[in-house]
Amino acid sequence: MNAVDLTPWRESCVDFATNAICSRYIGELQKFGARGRQICRQDMFYHLDYLQAALVGNEPGIFTQYALWLKGVLSSRGVPAAHLSTSFDFLETFFNNNIPAVQAGVVAAILSAARSALLLEFPPVIYGQSSYPALPQAEQYRLSILGGQHKEALSLMMQVMNNGLSLTQAAVKLVQPALYQVGNLWQNNQVTVSQEHLATAICQNVLAHAYMHASFSPSVGKTAMFACVEGNHHSLGLRILADGFETEGWDVLCLGANLPMTDLVREVDARRPRLLALSISLPNHISAARLTIELLHAEMGSACPEIWVGGLASIYTPKIWRITGADGWSADALHALEQL
């Protein structure tokens, strides 16, 4: 059975659920003024994004994981988990009243599983756990990037590369674990968004400098293209992957973050790479990846390149990459290079 498509009801569902939440918690939201309603509405859109991802992937666990992660985020900021469960109640009410009963039942089952999980004492969901052990220097690197110590962060990066690690090994085992930890600190309300952005910016500079000192293999005569799917603004991991391919002798075309689907198809058709790698950082990017891959096959037919997907959204449920219609998958840049 085809996945339930919630798109036609997004706006009306969010309007209904936002009004219901604001009426239920009017006293608590008043102190935030108009911003309280705006945040509530934004949260409802996020709920629907992850709900749609669970439907597309036929994987209720995607939404349950999201609910548990959000419970941790809200709890660290003093928001009771009951508010989250109530918002799921209103979503279910809306869909029960507006879509066919069979489809509504599928949606209700996903929401019910998430509500049940919220009542249990599960440990908080931690995103961004690397498949490779972090280097001992990763903790000091994290402190450096959070403290705005660019020179110290760069010194640590060059130290591990001078000790024999490749650019990709250093990026995956030093930089990525530190950034994952920064993200989890934000989840627990221990760092601010500005600190998180500062840490990312320093890592971008560190990686750019390290690239100038990397070793490169002779050309293999193959071209790979790298892009974040439309809506994905998280491109640092993609940059690490693209640089890794370049060190292995590939010609690299890195198109960066949030690439409009039609522009990507046009570029692939014009350049004809051997491989296209798409980044999906969040579960709500899964649908975008699937639509992009479907469009590529429709437009290019047998001339379509081999397509891999990767990124955080692809590593928690192994079959996710298959749902997108991709030909392959990698957990990170090192895993990708091992498959060449």
Sequence and secondary structure as in RCSB ss.txt:
>XXXX:A:sequence
MNAVDLTPWRESCVDFATNAICSRYIGELQKFGARGRQICRQDMFYHLDYLQAALVGNEPGIFTQYALWLKGVLS
SRGVPAAHLSTSFDFLETFFNNNIPAVQAGVVAAILSAARSALLLEFPPVIYGQSSYPALPQAEQYRLSILGGQH
KEALSLMMQVMNNGLSLTQAAVKLVQPALYQVGNLWQNNQVTVSQEHLATAICQNVLAHAYMHASFSPSVGKTAM
FACVEGNHHSLGLRILADGFETEGWDVLCLGANLPMTDLVREVDARRPRLLALSISLPNHISAARLTIELLHAEM
GSACPEIWVGGLASIYTPKIWRITGADGWSADALHALEQL
>XXXX:A:secstr
      GGGHHHHHHHHHHHHHHHTHHHHGGGTHHHHHHHHHHHHHHHHHHHHHHHHT HHHHHHHHHHHHHHHH
TTT  HHHHHHHHHHHHHHHHHHS HHHHHHHHHHHHHHHHHHHS          SS   TTHHHHHHHHHTT H
HHHHHHHHHHHHTT  HHHHIIIIIHHHHHHHHHHHHTTSS HHHHHHHHHHHHHHHHHHHTT       S EEE
EEE TT    HHHHHHHHHHHHTT EEEE  SS  HHHHHHHHHHH  SEEEEE  SGGGHHHHHHHHHHHHHHH
GGG  EEEEESGGGTSSTTHHHHTT SEEESSHHHHHHT 
